[in-house]
Amino acid sequence: QLAGVISMIEQGRDCKDVVTQLAAVSRALDKAGFKIVATGLRQCLTGETPENAEPMTESELEKLFLALA
């Protein structure tokens, strides 16, 4: 999606269209970030982590969450 926005800018597309697509990219990134934090929280609560993955500490989760703010 981001590559599409870059392409639109390079093609000189209408600013309104570019901003609309850029907003969509931003929302998608926010959603992905919250999903990562939610997954980390779930793993902390259940004690389940993927193979070869270190469980996240409370501090690490807090930093991830605050990075999204």
Steps between C-alpha positions, in 0.01 A plus 500: 500500500783737582669426169176604332505834681860559397409416141208743513732778619754421228223509239384840623154376595247729664595594857156407634535146362854467636398618848200263500726205420763616748234510773404142410864394532523671838187323627632164377830555681320602819283191482804277448680661793205449733472140382866442593447647846180301551679180401780576744252565779314178425825303507592656835163415649490142373871423518492381139777619269598380154794261478840669537333824616586667825195614697461878509549676829248745639743782425538391137123484456462844656761646264327343199163631610631851565676503163156479340367801691 
